[in-house]
């Protein structure tokens, strides 16, 4: 059977993974003939009490044959497989060179195999092991049949007598030696008279029954141990072969590793079914390699994501169809249960600290970061990369030359994306693939997903809110557009986290779900806080720009008190404020969702009302022309405030302190 399998394999014939093409299974006639051949030998060994000892020898022989067959098959097949060209691009740099004229060790030749060739080798070993174990199983079944199930067989009486005789002989040998000895040391022919004398003298049926039962149990135990030992030997060899290539397996692509993992699982299942016991060693080996694979894949993705984030220019990109397909296929069966209630239950203060604990000083994002006017003062003197200006111009030209970018949709809502956001989506889909394929490591995969989500959130906070991108990727400033796009990416990730949790936790053991759910919910809350921090920063920027302009207001009024004002238009002060607010409104309305825009400008409206009314109330307006100019400016500013998006229900919209200030202080001007 071994020769047939290896010969067919060398001829590159198709080999089924489960070995169905060469399954060593006897039909009914072959089984009957095999039992008839084995029956007289077993009866003879029973009568002489040597069957347990012979089964121990048989166990050792079976184990040795198993090891030899596997080693021989590996050596013969390696001659064919090592010479085969590889279809994989992975092994090219990992193969071990055969530098000693073809006499390299078996281990180095195993390591030199391409992944697909190694799987072919495992298939052949699987078939050979299965052939040996099925044959050993037939021997085991036959001996069990002879010992326990010969009720209506013509040799039933002979077997019963042989068992009784063998049991008595074994007991006699034990008594004569004064200790428990192996059955093989007993020589029945010279002691038969003593055996029968014991039977005649004792005439104790109960004692003889117990002896026979113990003798039969000893035989069945040794019979079972033989097959299990063969299984254990096969497991050991398989685990050793896997161990030789352990450093390579963690670096394979997912499908390549799964081919090895799945055939090993099928091998374990098939051999354990025959052997009757769990193979703890081989299970530990494949589980250890699977964990090493997950660890390596996670480390490589973390390093890749860090490099991508550090190079990110935070410019909007068109979403390729590939990424929309990923989102649609992963989350097509969206759960009706919203995760927002669970997310909001976490402690906000703790989560907020978690988000910003590694961020740079938020004061780095100063008034100049809004960058919505060419006349805005630039307070940062950070040097830019040589190609930064060209890259910025290219981005602007692309934006002018297209109607609108393709966005990433989820749950009926579209999101603007940057490059790193799409890479994160791709990575999350790969983690889900690992979770679905390596079900025994679902808890480990969830930990890695939590880890990469935390890293992405924290690093994004450092680069955008903390202005780190100005140092690592050469951005001249962090603009409102950058902040808005970051909000979209963070908001999208926050929205899909409940779905990711639902998918991953389908395979997580119940005992691990409690703590892992808390971890995922905590990360989701961090994303929510981060998004709110970005929106607060946009409000803060507009407040700082307003204060910059308000600082010039006393000088403007003082000059109007001294000079005649012939200009009937609002002052440059008012026009500058409304221009900057309008630009910010256009940027945010094009990028953020309506509910977010309304939430941001609701706060901007409140700030404008309070700060502008307070600034005007402190002014000393002595001349009529100054009062008229102030009235025109306030009216102009109120018109701007009225136009800002908000969820205000007042009439007129966005009514506030500045309206009250106008009514109280400019009645005469209003009547004119």
KOLBAFI-948303 format. One record per residue (C-alpha): x, y, z. Coordinates in steps of 0.02 Angstrom, whole numbers, plus 50000, padded with zeros to 5 digits. Example, Ala and Ser with C-alpha at 12.3 -4.5 7.8 and 13.67 -1.06 7.14 Angstrom:
2
50615|49775|50390
50684|49947|50357
//
This chain:
672
50000|50000|50000
50142|50122|50041
50226|50086|49876
50064|50108|49781
50032|50277|49861
50208|50345|49832
50214|50280|49654
50049|50360|49609
50104|50521|49691
50267|50524|49595
50166|50504|49436
50078|50667|49488
49909|50582|49498
49768|50666|49592
49769|50631|49777
49615|50661|49881
49647|50754|50043
49560|50624|50148
49642|50478|50060
49483|50407|49986
49578|50348|49833
49678|50223|49936
49573|50192|50089
49627|50022|50157
49458|49952|50198
49415|49767|50186
49252|49710|50112
49142|49581|50198
49225|49430|50116
49400|49494|50151
49354|49528|50330
49286|49351|50351
49442|49274|50275
49554|49382|50384
49461|49327|50540
49473|49145|50492
49660|49161|50468
49688|49250|50632
49572|49142|50738
49687|48988|50765
49835|49098|50807
49736|49192|50938
49667|49033|51014
49843|48961|51027
49910|49118|51107
49762|49119|51228
49794|48940|51283
49977|48978|51316
49938|49146|51401
50056|49233|51279
49930|49345|51189
49955|49501|51299
50145|49489|51278
50129|49462|51091
50014|49614|51079
50147|49718|51165
50274|49660|51039
50148|49694|50901
50122|49871|50970
50309|49908|50963
50322|49835|50788
50171|49932|50728
50242|50094|50797
50412|50064|50718
50333|50020|50550
50230|50180|50556
50382|50289|50587
50482|50199|50452
50343|50213|50324
50324|50401|50354
50512|50432|50346
50532|50328|50188
50386|50416|50104
50455|50588|50149
50628|50545|50082
50562|50474|49919
50436|50613|49887
50557|50753|49929
50663|50701|49780
50514|50742|49670
50443|50891|49763
50603|50990|49790
50633|50990|49603
50460|51058|49564
50444|51244|49520
50347|51347|49645
50188|51442|49603
50205|51544|49762
50298|51709|49772
50327|51687|49958
50455|51549|49965
50573|51627|49840
50669|51720|49974
50641|51593|50112
50704|51431|50036
50856|51346|50108
50990|51325|49977
51058|51152|49946
51241|51199|49950
51320|51031|49984
51288|50942|49821
51119|50867|49862
51161|50797|50033
51066|50928|50131
50973|50870|50285
50794|50810|50281
50743|50962|50383
50821|51087|50263
50740|51003|50114
50572|51010|50202
50597|51196|50233
50641|51222|50050
50471|51160|49991
50345|51282|49922
50182|51289|50023
50081|51196|49892
50215|51060|49877
50219|51039|50065
50030|51015|50066
50049|50881|49933
50177|50794|50044
50056|50800|50191
49920|50724|50083
50032|50578|50040
50081|50552|50223
49897|50562|50271
49856|50420|50151
50000|50311|50208
49958|50335|50392
49776|50301|50357
49819|50139|50266
49924|50078|50414
49795|50129|50543
49648|50051|50452
49743|49887|50440
49789|49896|50625
49608|49936|50663
49553|49777|50573
49672|49676|50682
49602|49761|50836
49422|49729|50784
49460|49546|50744
49538|49514|50914
49391|49600|51000
49273|49493|50897
49364|49334|50947
49372|49381|51131
49198|49454|51155
49079|49415|51012
49092|49231|50964
48924|49182|51040
48857|49081|50894
49023|49040|50810
49084|48861|50795
49244|48909|50890
49155|48993|51034
49182|48849|51154
49365|48832|51104
49395|49016|51135
49308|49011|51303
49411|48861|51357
49570|48942|51294
49533|49100|51393
49499|49001|51551
49655|48898|51526
49761|49050|51488
49693|49144|51638
49732|49000|51754
49904|48979|51677
49942|49163|51700
49885|49156|51881
49992|49002|51913
50143|49085|51838
50114|49234|51951
50102|49126|52106
50253|49021|52064
50363|49174|52040
50296|49258|52196
50264|49418|52100
50170|49488|51950
50267|49442|51794
50234|49460|51610
50133|49323|51527
50272|49290|51404
50386|49221|51542
50263|49079|51577
50288|48908|51496
50118|48822|51498
50161|48645|51442
50268|48608|51595
50134|48675|51713
49973|48604|51642
49958|48472|51779
49975|48605|51912
49844|48711|51824
49717|48573|51824
49759|48529|52003
49717|48707|52053
49553|48697|51960
49508|48530|52037
49564|48579|52210
49484|48751|52212
49330|48707|52113
49283|48887|52136
49182|48949|51988
49182|49127|52050
49371|49131|52062
49391|49062|51887
49265|49186|51819
49361|49330|51896
49524|49264|51827
49450|49249|51654
49376|49424|51664
49541|49499|51718
49635|49403|51584
49513|49460|51450
49525|49641|51510
49715|49633|51501
49705|49571|51322
49581|49705|51268
49685|49840|51349
49843|49786|51260
49744|49769|51099
49682|49949|51113
49852|50016|51163
49930|49948|51004
49820|50052|50889
49831|50205|50999
50022|50192|51003
50023|50187|50813
49912|50341|50808
50023|50428|50933
50177|50388|50829
50093|50459|50674
50044|50615|50770
50221|50636|50831
50295|50621|50657
50167|50742|50584
50199|50866|50724
50387|50851|50697
50368|50886|50511
50262|51039|50550
50386|51095|50681
50530|51095|50556
50438|51224|50452
50364|51324|50597
50464|51485|50560
50397|51485|50381
50215|51450|50418
50184|51612|50513
50236|51710|50357
50121|51622|50235
49969|51700|50156
49806|51656|50242
49749|51529|50112
49919|51445|50108
49919|51425|50296
49738|51366|50295
49782|51227|50174
49908|51161|50301
49794|51195|50448
49642|51111|50371
49729|50953|50314
49807|50938|50487
49635|50954|50567
49567|50820|50450
49717|50710|50491
49685|50732|50677
49501|50692|50659
49530|50536|50554
49668|50465|50664
49580|50503|50828
49426|50414|50762
49530|50257|50734
49640|50273|50889
49498|50316|51006
49593|50450|51102
49634|50633|51081
49804|50678|51010
49855|50816|51128
50031|50839|51060
49982|50868|50879
49836|50978|50930
49955|51083|51032
50076|51097|50887
49951|51156|50758
49867|51272|50883
50036|51348|50927
50076|51376|50743
49904|51451|50714
49934|51574|50857
50107|51616|50789
50026|51646|50619
49897|51765|50694
50033|51855|50794
50146|51879|50643
50004|51937|50532
49950|52061|50665
50126|52129|50690
50151|52152|50503
49984|52241|50485
50021|52355|50632
50188|52402|50554
50107|52430|50385
49967|52536|50458
50091|52644|50554
50191|52676|50395
50033|52718|50297
49971|52836|50433
50139|52925|50441
50133|52952|50252
49950|53002|50246
49916|53175|50173
49734|53171|50232
49667|53210|50059
49504|53137|49999
49513|52995|49873
49390|52903|49763
49334|52740|49843
49375|52594|49726
49239|52466|49697
49345|52336|49787
49321|52421|49955
49136|52450|49932
49119|52266|49890
49212|52221|50051
49095|52326|50157
48939|52265|50067
48987|52081|50078
49042|52088|50260
48896|52187|50328
48756|52143|50207
48656|52058|50346
48662|52206|50463
48600|52172|50637
48444|52267|50688
48513|52293|50862
48605|52457|50870
48767|52464|50965
48751|52648|51009
48662|52619|51174
48800|52503|51233
48933|52623|51172
48859|52771|51265
48853|52673|51427
49042|52680|51447
49119|52812|51557
49148|52962|51445
49282|53043|51551
49387|52885|51556
49369|52856|51371
49411|53035|51330
49572|53019|51426
49609|52858|51332
49590|52944|51164
49699|53095|51194
49826|53028|51316
49958|53006|51179
49912|53160|51077
50025|53309|51064
49981|53474|51143
49813|53527|51066
49873|53706|51068
49979|53662|50915
49817|53668|50815
49806|53858|50824
49704|53987|50735
49810|53973|50579
49761|53792|50553
49592|53836|50483
49679|53901|50327
49517|53958|50245
49580|54124|50182
49738|54174|50088
49752|54321|50208
49748|54213|50365
49901|54238|50474
50020|54089|50475
50091|54069|50651
50181|53906|50617
50352|53907|50535
50370|53719|50512
50467|53673|50357
50375|53575|50223
50434|53433|50114
50491|53490|49941
50347|53405|49854
50213|53462|49977
50160|53615|49875
50151|53515|49714
50051|53380|49802
49930|53510|49872
49908|53592|49702
49879|53424|49621
49746|53383|49748
49658|53550|49720
49662|53530|49531
49588|53357|49543
49450|53424|49656
49408|53561|49530
49408|53439|49385
49275|53320|49451
49099|53336|49511
49107|53233|49669
49214|53088|49732
49150|52912|49753
49111|52879|49934
49101|52726|50045
48923|52678|50091
48865|52583|50243
48690|52568|50311
48623|52690|50182
48747|52827|50233
48895|52881|50125
49064|52929|50198
49209|53026|50123
49371|52926|50142
49558|52948|50144
49686|52815|50101
49722|52753|50277
49536|52730|50311
49519|52613|50162
49674|52516|50216
49597|52493|50388
49437|52425|50308
49539|52300|50208
49635|52246|50363
49477|52224|50465
49406|52112|50329
49565|52007|50337
49547|51989|50525
49368|51931|50499
49430|51803|50373
49556|51740|50501
49421|51732|50633
49306|51631|50520
49444|51512|50466
49538|51487|50630
49389|51465|50745
49494|51400|50888
49582|51568|50896
49431|51682|50888
49470|51760|51057
49648|51797|51001
49586|51876|50840
49464|51988|50936
49608|52047|51046
49708|52091|50889
49560|52184|50813
49542|52285|50973
49728|52320|50968
49731|52384|50788
49574|52489|50814
49652|52569|50968
49813|52603|50874
49724|52681|50724
49620|52793|50837
49765|52850|50945
49886|52877|50801
49756|52974|50701
49727|53084|50852
49914|53118|50865
49930|53159|50681
49777|53269|50655
49715|53339|50821
49893|53337|50886
49961|53408|50722
50091|53269|50710
50061|53256|50522
50150|53423|50503
50310|53339|50559
50297|53161|50489
50209|53188|50322
50256|53366|50284
50086|53450|50290
50103|53639|50301
49951|53653|50413
49803|53554|50476
49653|53627|50386
49468|53616|50420
49457|53498|50271
49582|53382|50354
49482|53384|50515
49319|53353|50424
49389|53205|50326
49463|53133|50486
49293|53148|50567
49217|53050|50423
49345|52910|50437
49329|52901|50627
49139|52910|50615
49132|52771|50486
49241|52659|50593
49135|52697|50745
48980|52649|50647
49046|52480|50588
49119|52426|50756
48953|52352|50817
48941|52249|50657
49121|52192|50674
49084|52140|50852
48929|52045|50799
49024|51949|50664
49177|51910|50770
49080|51856|50923
48984|51723|50827
49136|51610|50854
49201|51670|51023
49173|51548|51168
49041|51605|51291
49167|51606|51434
49270|51741|51346
49131|51850|51280
49102|51958|51434
49275|52037|51448
49300|52048|51260
49134|52139|51238
49188|52267|51366
49351|52292|51271
49263|52318|51105
49133|52435|51181
49270|52537|51262
49358|52557|51095
49194|52609|51012
49169|52741|51146
49346|52804|51115
49303|52828|50931
49146|52924|50976
49242|53037|51093
49376|53064|50961
49246|53116|50832
49167|53236|50957
49341|53307|50995
49365|53344|50809
49198|53434|50801
49243|53532|50957
49408|53579|50875
49317|53647|50723
49210|53753|50838
49364|53809|50933
49452|53861|50772
49305|53968|50721
49298|54044|50894
49484|54087|50886
49464|54166|50714
49318|54269|50779
49420|54330|50928
49563|54379|50812
49445|54492|50715
49358|54558|50870
49524|54619|50939
49533|54745|50797
49357|54811|50827
49402|54948|50957
49529|55026|50837
49401|55026|50696
49270|55114|50804
49397|55239|50870
49446|55288|50694
49263|55307|50646
49234|55423|50793
49371|55539|50725
49339|55526|50537
49188|55538|50425
49128|55373|50354
49063|55382|50176
49057|55194|50144
48881|55124|50154
48940|54943|50152
48983|54836|50305
49161|54855|50366
49306|54742|50318
49296|54674|50494
49119|54606|50467
49152|54547|50290
49307|54450|50345
49210|54360|50480
49067|54312|50365
49189|54258|50229
49281|54140|50344
49119|54070|50416
49052|54045|50241
49208|53953|50184
49202|53841|50337
49018|53808|50305
49052|53757|50125
49194|53641|50176
49094|53556|50312
48933|53543|50211
49027|53457|50070
49113|53335|50188
49014|53303|50347
48840|53234|50370
48700|53358|50398
48673|53312|50580
48858|53342|50617
48860|53507|50525
48708|53565|50623
48786|53513|50788
48946|53608|50748
48862|53768|50691
48739|53764|50834
48890|53793|50947
48965|53920|50825
48802|54020|50828
48801|54024|51018
48982|54083|51021
48951|54217|50889
48801|54284|50983
48890|54294|51150
49062|54354|51091
49004|54484|50964
48869|54558|51077
48993|54566|51220
49125|54649|51110
49005|54782|51044
48936|54816|51218
49109|54866|51277
49136|54991|51136
49126|55179|51161
49026|55235|51008
49015|55425|51020
48979|55480|50841
48824|55449|50737
48923|55382|50590
49007|55255|50706
48836|55201|50767
48773|55180|50589
48929|55080|50542
48909|54969|50697
48725|54945|50654
48768|54892|50475
48902|54773|50539
48786|54692|50666
48650|54673|50535
48775|54597|50416
48837|54475|50549
48659|54428|50597
48621|54391|50414
48769|54273|50414
48712|54191|50575
48536|54168|50506
48606|54072|50356
48708|53949|50459
48640|53770|50465
48566|53731|50633
48425|53632|50712
48360|53792|50793
48169|53805|50800
48167|53994|50832
48092|54123|50714
48193|54202|50642
48320|54059|50638
48467|54059|50759
48394|54201|50865
48507|54247|51011
48600|54377|51115
48656|54481|50967
48474|54505|50914
48431|54566|51088
48582|54682|51087
48525|54756|50921
48349|54789|50985
48411|54869|51145
48545|54983|51072
48499|55027|50893
48313|55071|50892
48342|55235|50803
48449|55161|50668
48323|55020|50643
48180|55145|50619
48281|55240|50489
//
